[in-house]
Amino acid sequence: MLQDILLVVFGLIVGALLGFFLCKLYMQKYLKKNPPINEKMIETLMSGMGRKPSQKQVKQLMQQMNRMQ
């Protein structure tokens, strides 16, 4: 009886650790493939819409994006 309980607890701990490391590996791979937005991307997007953004506008937009996350 006690052995069964210990096996279940051990299985839960091993599963949690394995899940954590697999999730960490997946997120690192995902962020390499899809990096978060940066100032250069914002400048490119605004230039694509037909306007040349100033540095102040880019900084303001970055602050808004960071507040939304």
trRosetta pair geometry for C-beta under 8 A, 3 or more apart (Angstrom, degrees):
i j d omega theta_ij theta_ji phi_ij phi_ji
1 4 5.9 -51 -152 28 27 111
1 5 6.9 23 152 -14 60 104
2 5 5.7 -54 -152 35 36 111
2 6 6.3 35 151 -18 67 107
3 6 5.7 -55 -148 38 32 111
3 7 6.3 35 153 -21 65 106
4 7 5.7 -54 -149 34 30 112
4 8 6.6 30 154 -18 64 104
5 8 5.8 -55 -152 35 32 111
5 9 6.4 29 152 -15 66 107
6 9 5.7 -55 -145 40 33 110
6 10 6.0 35 155 -20 66 109
7 10 5.6 -53 -142 39 29 113
7 11 6.2 33 155 -21 63 107
8 11 5.6 -53 -147 36 29 113
8 12 6.5 31 154 -20 63 104
9 12 5.8 -52 -149 34 31 112
9 13 6.5 29 153 -17 64 105
10 13 5.8 -55 -148 36 31 110
10 14 6.3 26 156 -15 66 108
11 14 5.9 -56 -143 40 29 107
11 15 6.0 30 157 -19 64 111
12 15 5.7 -57 -144 39 27 112
12 16 6.2 29 157 -21 64 107
13 16 5.8 -54 -147 35 28 110
13 17 6.4 24 156 -14 63 107
14 17 5.9 -57 -148 39 30 109
14 18 6.1 29 155 -17 66 111
15 18 5.8 -56 -142 41 28 110
15 19 6.0 30 158 -19 64 110
16 19 5.8 -55 -145 38 27 112
16 20 6.3 32 155 -24 62 106
17 20 5.7 -52 -148 32 30 114
17 21 6.6 20 159 -11 64 106
18 21 6.2 -60 -148 40 29 103
18 22 6.2 26 157 -15 65 111
19 22 5.9 -58 -142 41 28 109
19 23 6.1 29 159 -19 65 110
20 23 5.9 -60 -149 37 25 110
20 24 6.3 26 154 -20 63 108
21 24 5.5 -50 -144 35 34 114
21 25 6.3 36 156 -19 65 105
22 25 5.7 -53 -148 37 31 112
22 26 6.3 33 153 -20 64 107
23 26 5.6 -54 -147 37 31 113
23 27 6.3 28 156 -17 65 106
24 27 6.0 -57 -147 37 28 108
24 28 6.5 29 155 -19 63 106
25 28 5.9 -55 -149 35 30 111
25 29 6.5 27 154 -16 63 108
26 29 5.8 -59 -151 39 30 110
26 30 6.2 31 152 -21 66 109
27 30 5.4 -52 -142 37 33 114
27 31 6.2 30 160 -16 67 106
28 31 6.0 -56 -144 39 28 106
28 32 6.6 31 154 -21 62 104
29 32 5.9 -54 -152 32 31 112
29 33 6.5 22 154 -12 64 109
30 33 5.9 -63 -151 41 31 107
30 34 6.1 -29 169 37 70 103
31 34 6.7 -73 -122 69 27 67
31 35 6.3 61 177 -106 67 51
31 36 7.3 -15 -145 -26 95 83
32 35 7.3 4 -143 -66 19 82
35 38 7.3 -16 130 -20 117 109
37 41 5.0 -119 -153 76 77 143
37 42 6.7 82 167 -52 111 86
37 65 6.2 -92 77 -176 130 159
38 41 5.4 102 53 8 62 102
38 42 7.5 -120 107 -4 36 91
39 42 5.6 -54 -151 34 37 113
39 43 6.4 38 153 -20 68 103
39 58 5.2 67 -153 165 95 124
39 59 7.8 2 -114 -76 119 53
39 62 6.0 -27 -85 -69 83 135
40 43 5.8 -51 -150 35 33 112
40 44 6.4 34 152 -19 64 106
41 44 5.6 -55 -149 37 33 113
41 45 6.3 33 153 -20 66 105
42 45 5.7 -54 -147 36 31 111
42 46 6.3 24 157 -13 66 108
42 53 7.1 -57 133 53 93 168
42 58 5.3 136 100 -140 130 86
42 61 5.4 151 -154 99 143 137
42 62 6.6 -106 -24 -63 159 83
43 46 6.0 -60 -145 41 28 105
43 47 6.1 28 156 -19 65 110
43 53 5.8 -133 -118 50 66 120
43 58 5.9 -7 -66 -102 85 132
44 47 5.8 -56 -144 38 28 111
44 48 6.3 32 154 -23 62 107
45 48 5.6 -56 -152 33 29 115
45 49 6.8 24 152 -16 62 104
46 49 5.7 -55 -152 35 37 109
46 51 5.7 -65 169 77 90 89
46 52 7.6 98 123 -139 107 14
46 53 4.2 44 104 -36 158 120
46 57 7.4 112 -124 121 167 128
46 58 7.7 -119 7 -86 148 84
47 50 7.8 87 179 -45 34 11
47 51 7.3 -117 -102 73 34 41
47 52 6.4 36 -103 -101 82 55
47 53 7.3 -93 -51 3 71 90
53 57 4.5 -126 -164 83 97 127
53 58 5.3 110 131 -55 131 88
53 61 7.9 -42 -155 0 150 138
54 57 4.9 99 54 4 75 101
54 58 7.2 -140 96 -4 42 87
55 58 5.6 -54 -150 36 35 113
55 59 6.3 37 152 -20 67 105
56 59 5.8 -54 -148 36 30 111
56 60 6.4 31 153 -20 64 106
57 60 5.7 -53 -147 36 31 112
57 61 6.3 29 155 -17 65 107
58 61 5.9 -57 -149 38 30 110
58 62 6.4 32 152 -20 64 106
59 62 5.6 -54 -148 35 31 113
59 63 6.5 32 153 -20 64 104
60 63 5.7 -54 -151 34 32 111
60 64 6.5 32 151 -18 64 104
61 64 5.6 -50 -148 35 35 113
61 65 6.4 36 152 -20 65 104
62 65 5.7 -53 -147 36 32 112
62 66 6.3 31 154 -18 65 106
63 66 5.8 -54 -146 37 31 110
63 67 6.4 33 154 -21 64 105
64 67 5.8 -55 -149 34 31 111
64 68 6.5 31 154 -22 64 107
65 68 5.8 -57 -152 33 32 112
65 69 6.9 33 153 -26 63 102
66 69 6.0 -51 -154 24 35 112
